[in-house]
């Protein structure tokens, strides 16, 4: 059975999650978070990504978005391709990274298991998009996204997690990444 899920409604909004290979906790340093935030912001400003909610955890990302251009699959493919290269270069060049050699070895190991990967693989290949077809589904997925750092024990309240749109929704605060819709 294929693990490849499809973006069936090209103009629709979707909830997706994607993780690093082997669920490696990469996003533990501000510079790594910043690469993801800057890339999402670029996609928002230049590639037609409409962001309704997000949360960047140490080893995965939750995103609620839609593509203005009706190309959600291509948008996520490009985002993951760009960020994987950018993250790998950041890790390779970060000599203060205590796990640098181990992480690169793991990314190389993951890449060797795929015929379509030349050397390193950073992201797991599947996304599992879930279409947001009602306000109830949107609220459910947004709540799930925002409660992720609480469930993991990183914070007490969702808006305390710096890398989450919960900060945007809380008291009209502007978080580290602008989103396109506030309830």
BELVENSUL-V229593 format. One record per residue. RES is the residue in three letters. PHI is phi in whole degrees, -180 to 180 (none if undefined). PSI is psi in whole degrees, -180 to 180 (* if undefined). OMEGA is omega in whole degrees, -180 to 180 (none if undefined). Layout:
# BELVENSUL-V229593
<<RES/PHI/PSI/OMEGA> <RES/PHI/PSI/OMEGA>>
This chain:
# BELVENSUL-V229593
<<UNK/none/133/-179> <UNK/-71/139/175> <UNK/-92/0/-176> <UNK/-83/111/177> <UNK/-91/158/-174> <UNK/-116/152/168> <UNK/-90/93/-175> <UNK/-76/-46/-179> <UNK/-94/99/-172> <UNK/-62/-30/-179> <UNK/-92/-5/-174> <UNK/-80/168/174> <UNK/-91/149/-177> <UNK/-137/150/167> <UNK/-105/127/175> <UNK/-136/156/173> <UNK/-131/141/172> <UNK/-143/146/-171> <UNK/-126/159/173> <UNK/-70/156/177> <UNK/-60/145/-179> <UNK/55/17/-179> <UNK/53/42/-179> <UNK/-71/130/178> <UNK/-75/88/-179> <UNK/-89/-41/-173> <UNK/-82/76/180> <UNK/-123/-5/-180> <UNK/-124/145/-178> <UNK/-55/-39/-177> <UNK/-65/-28/178> <UNK/-77/-43/175> <UNK/-59/-43/-177> <UNK/-61/-35/178> <UNK/-61/-43/-180> <UNK/-69/-46/180> <UNK/-60/-48/180> <UNK/-62/-38/-180> <UNK/-70/-42/176> <UNK/-63/-42/179> <UNK/-63/-42/177> <UNK/-61/-45/179> <UNK/-62/-38/179> <UNK/-65/-45/-175> <UNK/-83/-28/-170> <UNK/-125/-15/-174> <UNK/-122/10/175> <UNK/81/18/178> <UNK/-83/125/175> <UNK/-103/117/-175> <UNK/-104/122/178> <UNK/-101/-27/-180> <UNK/-170/154/179> <UNK/-160/161/170> <UNK/-156/126/178> <UNK/-104/114/179> <UNK/-100/173/-178> <UNK/-58/-28/-177> <UNK/-133/7/178> <UNK/-159/167/-179> <UNK/-130/139/170> <UNK/-111/138/-177> <UNK/-144/133/172> <UNK/-115/118/-172> <UNK/-155/173/167> <UNK/-146/163/180> <UNK/-106/120/177> <UNK/-61/-29/-176> <UNK/-89/0/-178> <UNK/70/28/-179> <UNK/-130/61/-176> <UNK/-64/-38/-179> <UNK/-64/-45/180> <UNK/-65/-38/180> <UNK/-62/-47/179> <UNK/-69/-40/177> <UNK/-57/-48/-179> <UNK/-66/-42/178> <UNK/-60/-49/-178> <UNK/-67/-39/179> <UNK/-64/-46/-180> <UNK/-66/-48/-176> <UNK/-68/-32/178> <UNK/-64/-44/178> <UNK/-65/-45/-179> <UNK/-64/-43/180> <UNK/-66/-44/-180> <UNK/-62/-42/178> <UNK/-65/-39/179> <UNK/-65/-42/179> <UNK/-68/-44/179> <UNK/-59/-38/-176> <UNK/-88/-3/-177> <UNK/-97/92/-177> <UNK/-76/-8/173> <UNK/-87/-8/-180> <UNK/-75/110/-176> <UNK/-67/-24/-178> <UNK/-104/15/-173> <UNK/-54/-55/-177> <UNK/-63/-41/179> <UNK/-64/-46/-180> <UNK/-62/-46/180> <UNK/-62/-38/177> <UNK/-63/-43/179> <UNK/-66/-42/178> <UNK/-65/-37/177> <UNK/-68/-42/178> <UNK/-60/-44/178> <UNK/-64/-40/180> <UNK/-66/-33/-179> <UNK/-71/-16/-180> <UNK/-87/-8/-177> <UNK/-118/131/-179> <UNK/-73/-22/-178> <UNK/-94/7/179> <UNK/-109/130/-177> <UNK/-77/-41/180> <UNK/-145/-66/-176> <UNK/-107/146/171> <UNK/-123/124/-178> <UNK/-97/-52/-178> <UNK/-96/147/167> <UNK/-63/151/-172> <UNK/-80/-21/-177> <UNK/-95/156/-178> <UNK/-124/-35/-176> <UNK/55/68/178> <UNK/-69/138/176> <UNK/-119/121/-178> <UNK/-69/136/175> <UNK/-92/100/-174> <UNK/-107/-1/177> <UNK/-154/164/177> <UNK/-62/-36/179> <UNK/-63/-43/179> <UNK/-66/-41/178> <UNK/-59/-49/-179> <UNK/-63/-40/179> <UNK/-63/-47/-178> <UNK/-70/-36/178> <UNK/-66/-43/178> <UNK/-63/-44/178> <UNK/-59/-46/-180> <UNK/-59/-49/-176> <UNK/-73/-27/-179> <UNK/-86/-6/-179> <UNK/-55/-49/180> <UNK/-68/-27/176> <UNK/-69/-48/180> <UNK/-60/-35/180> <UNK/-76/-10/178> <UNK/85/15/-180> <UNK/-80/-33/-178> <UNK/-142/167/177> <UNK/-90/-42/-179> <UNK/-116/144/-177> <UNK/-56/-39/-176> <UNK/-73/-6/177> <UNK/-79/-18/179> <UNK/-79/117/-175> <UNK/-59/-36/-173> <UNK/-101/54/-179> <UNK/-147/146/176> <UNK/-73/-5/175> <UNK/-57/-32/178> <UNK/-67/-34/178> <UNK/-70/-39/-178> <UNK/-79/-23/-177> <UNK/-81/113/172> <UNK/53/38/179> <UNK/55/27/178> <UNK/-75/138/175> <UNK/-91/117/-180> <UNK/-79/-163/-178> <UNK/-74/-14/179> <UNK/-138/128/178> <UNK/-70/139/174> <UNK/-112/170/-172> <UNK/-99/-13/-177> <UNK/-140/133/170> <UNK/-116/141/177> <UNK/-76/*/none>>
